[in-house]
């Protein structure tokens, strides 16, 4: 048994087309936005000198030729490193503003995850930049941090805020109810049919990460969720 399909399900390239290009690189975003993906997902952090950049980890070790915490670097210092994720070619760390320009050009959408460990002021600068570029209707926010999402809701009450969880759905459901968040973004294996039915009944949108198999893509499309996140095309 499946629920009736409702609103469109958006397929988002997780950190860009990250199976084929270095994650969170401008190229990974460009290629995803040129394809059948409805948009992209990325991770927002802030450098020591206040530049908004796109990086998943707190440290730059895994994805670049440098070492240490992102927050300890200025943007100019980060330009000395290659963010190629051990792949061929040279890639500089991507600015949020550069990605948002691509969103403007493509007319597609972006899910901005505000990292829990981001420096103070990251949320405020991110929301201000989105508003400055008139992209509120193209941007969907998410975070594992309740505090970050509360701040977004305070600054931009009509913006979508999704709470990211990797376990304990019942606890997350209470958080979403108490804080009036719009959605839950969960590890896809956690999301059983009864959970999806509950979210539909209470009006909570659902995002499932990170899909690799076509059967999972079909399942979530049939069951009326809002977002699926993938590193590559699913054929």
VENHUUR-V927466 format. One record per residue. N is the residue number from 1. RES is the residue in one small letter. PSI is psi in degrees with one decimal (* if undefined). Layout:
# VENHUUR-V927466
n->{N N}
res->{RES RES}
psi->{PSI PSI}
This chain:
# VENHUUR-V927466
n->{1 2 3 4 5 6 7 8 9 10 11 12 13 14 15 16 17 18 19 20 21 22 23 24 25 26 27 28 29 30 31 32 33 34 35 36 37 38 39 40 41 42 43 44 45 46 47 48 49 50 51 52 53 54 55 56 57 58 59 60 61 62 63 64 65 66 67 68 69 70 71 72 73 74 75 76 77 78 79 80 81 82 83 84 85 86 87 88 89 90 91 92 93 94 95 96 97 98 99 100 101 102 103 104 105 106 107 108 109 110 111 112 113 114 115 116 117 118 119 120 121 122 123 124 125 126 127 128 129 130 131 132 133 134 135 136 137 138 139 140 141 142 143 144 145 146 147 148 149 150 151 152 153 154 155 156 157 158 159 160 161 162 163 164 165 166 167 168 169 170 171 172 173 174 175 176 177 178 179 180 181 182 183 184 185 186 187 188 189 190 191 192 193 194 195 196 197 198 199 200 201 202 203 204 205 206 207 208 209 210 211 212 213 214 215 216 217 218 219 220 221 222 223 224 225 226 227 228 229 230 231 232 233 234 235}
res->{x x x x x x x x x x x x x x x x x x x x x x x x x x x x x x x x x x x x x x x x x x x x x x x x x x x x x x x x x x x x x x x x x x x x x x x x x x x x x x x x x x x x x x x x x x x x x x x x x x x x x x x x x x x x x x x x x x x x x x x x x x x x x x x x x x x x x x x x x x x x x x x x x x x x x x x x x x x x x x x x x x x x x x x x x x x x x x x x x x x x x x x x x x x x x x x x x x x x x x x x x x x x x x x x x x x x x x x x x x x x x x x x x x x x x x x x x x x}
psi->{135.1 157.7 161.5 135.0 133.7 -113.0 161.5 143.8 125.2 128.6 116.3 135.3 116.9 112.1 35.8 -166.5 71.5 -9.8 -24.3 -21.3 161.1 131.7 143.0 19.7 155.8 -38.0 -42.3 -36.4 -44.4 -47.4 -37.9 -42.3 -19.4 -11.0 -166.1 -2.7 145.0 -13.4 -163.5 161.9 146.0 176.4 124.6 129.9 174.0 138.5 172.9 -30.5 18.4 17.0 135.1 118.6 169.7 111.2 138.2 -48.1 158.5 -32.3 157.4 1.4 -50.8 -35.3 -3.2 179.0 2.4 -179.0 154.1 176.5 136.0 -41.8 -12.9 -2.6 149.5 165.2 -43.9 -36.6 -36.6 -24.9 -12.6 -11.5 154.5 115.9 57.9 2.5 40.5 21.0 174.3 154.2 170.0 130.2 126.9 157.7 140.6 135.7 142.6 -40.8 -36.5 -39.7 -42.8 -30.1 -39.2 -37.6 -41.7 -46.7 -38.6 -25.9 11.0 -168.7 164.6 137.5 115.2 110.8 120.3 115.9 141.7 -35.2 6.8 150.1 152.9 133.1 -8.4 -46.6 -47.9 -44.7 -38.2 -49.6 -41.0 -40.7 -42.9 -43.1 -39.4 -35.9 5.7 46.5 19.7 -38.2 -6.8 -4.4 131.6 127.3 152.8 162.2 156.7 -8.5 119.0 -40.0 -44.7 -44.3 -37.9 -39.8 -42.3 -45.6 -34.7 -42.5 -34.0 78.3 -27.1 -3.2 145.2 132.1 119.4 133.9 123.0 129.4 148.8 -3.7 172.9 64.9 -37.8 -42.7 -41.5 -37.9 -38.4 -40.1 -46.0 -41.9 -47.3 -32.4 1.4 41.0 159.0 -26.6 170.5 131.1 109.5 156.5 129.7 -30.9 -16.4 -23.3 93.2 168.8 -44.2 -32.8 -45.5 -38.7 -41.9 -46.7 -36.8 -41.8 -36.3 1.4 26.3 126.4 155.4 135.7 136.8 128.3 155.7 120.3 143.8 -19.1 144.0 -34.8 -34.4 -39.6 -45.6 -43.6 -47.6 -31.5 -39.7 -28.0 24.5 37.4 168.6 -40.8 142.4 143.1 130.5 147.5 -15.8 172.7 145.2 115.2 *}
